Amino acid sequence: MRRYLITGSLLLLMHCYVSGQTIKGKYAIKNVETGMLLRVKDASNKNGTPLVAYPPQNWKCMTWNFISVEGNTYQLKNLFTGKTFQPKAGGDTTAAALEEQVLSTASSNQQFDFEPAGKNIYWIKLKGTELYLTSGDKKGTVNLPVILSRKSGNKEQQWTIYAQAPTM
């Protein structure tokens, strides 16, 4: 009986640790396949600017403040522009381009679920949809738009995060 109690307690603690971790702070978001980071194109603060892939730099325009909504759901605020990103209006149910917009805490199309895909690896899904953040290509072309598309399970849809304290 004691062994079952200890085993059950350990399983409960492990579940709380794995599912209850909240991401707090400022991070770069890096694609597993390409090694490219998320960035607003040309570090523009103009609404409608596309979200693109860019080689890693320790810049504010490539750093995102994670704002917890609930559970594993977050809004991502760019340190340089003070804005976030969302699907471009008119996108369909199988794919959508992403664009910069003013952060609205009530907007579900600016909320993303971080689903574990491995150790420190995530699938990033637009809340309430089946669309996942996806690199534009496997080669890591600079300034190629990052899009939302249906889950394929490929590494182009897997992302890591790492703390970043930008210098500029």
N, C-alpha and C positions, 0 to 999 in steps of 0.2 A: 504494500500500500504506500509506504513511504517513497519507494522508488518511482511509482507512478505520479505521486504528488510533486516530486522534484523534477521529473521529466516534463510534466505538464507546465510547471512554473517556468522552466527554462524555455520551452516552446513559446509560451505567452510573452516572455521578455524579449525573445528574438523577434517575434512578430511585431511587437510594439517598436522595437529599435529600427527594424527595416522599413515598416510602413509608416512610422510616425516621425521620421526625420524630416525636418523642415529645412529647406535651403534658404539661408540668410546671407545677405551680403552682395558683393559686386563680382561678377564673373564674366569671363570670355566664354563663348559657346562655340565649340570646335567640332567640325564634321569628322567622323571616324574614317571615312574613305579618303577624303581629299586633304584633310589637315587644315582646311580653310576655316576662317572665323566668320560669324555673322556681323554684318556692318551695313549701315544705311549708306547707299551709294554716294560717293564723294563727300561724306560726312555732312550732307545737306540737312537742314532742318525744315525744309519745305514739305508740307503735306503732300502725299502721293509719290514721294521718292521711293524707288524700289529697294527692297532688302536684298543684299548681294553677298557673295562669298569673296573673301579677301585674305591674303597671307597674314599670319599672326603678327600683330604689333601691340605694344603696350600703350594703346591710345584710348582716350575716353569714348571715341566714336565706335569702339569695338568692345566696350564694357557695358554690361547690363545689370541693373539693380533688380534683384528678384523681390517682387512684392507678393507675399503670400495671400492667396484668396481663401483657400481651404484645402486641407489634405495635401495632395501633390499638384494642386492647381496654382499657377502663378501668372501675374502680369509682369512683363519685362520692360523696364524703363531705361532707355539709353542715357548714359551719363553725360554725353556731349549735347544732345538735342533736347533732352528732357521729355522725349516722346516715346511711343511704342510702335508696334507694327500690327497689322491686321490684314485679312484677305481683301484684295482689291474688289471694289463693287462690281457686280456682274460676273463673278467667278461661278463656275458650275459645281456640281456635286462630286466630280472626280478629280479636279485639279483647280488650283487658284494661285495667282501671283500674290505676293505680299507687298504692302506699301506702308510707309511711315504715316502715322496719324497722331493727333493729340490723345494723350492717355485719358480714358474715361473709366473710372472704377466700376461703373455699372454695365459696361459693355462686355458681353460674353464672347464677342468675336475678337477680343483682345486678351482672352484667357487661354492658357496652355497647360495641358496635363503632362507632367513629366513621368513617363512610364519606364520603370527599370528594364533595361535590355542586357544587363550584365553588370560587372563591377564598375561603378562610376560611369556607366553608359546609359543613355536614355533614348527612347522614342519620344518626340515632342509632338503631341496631338492637340489640334484646335479643339477646345472644350465643346462637347455636344455634337461632334462630327466624327467621321472616320477618316479625316484628313491629317496627314503627318508632315512635319517640316522635312523637306527633301532638298538635297544639293542638286544643282542644275546639271552636273555631269560628274563622271568619275575622275576626270583629268585635273580638276581644280582650276578651271579657267577663272581668271581674275575678273571681278565685277559681273559674273554671270548671275542672274537672279536666282534666289532661293525661293522655292515654291511650296505649296501644300499639295499633296497627292495621296491617293489611297495607299494603305500599308502594303509594302512589298517584302519587308523583312530584310532588305539589302542594307549594306553599310552606308549607302547614301542617305539613309533615313536615321542613322544612329549618330548621337551627339554626346560629347563629353563636356564637362564644365570645369573650369579652374579659376580660383580666386585671382583677381587682377587689381592692382593698384596703379592706374595709369599715370604716366609721366607728362602727357600732353593731350 
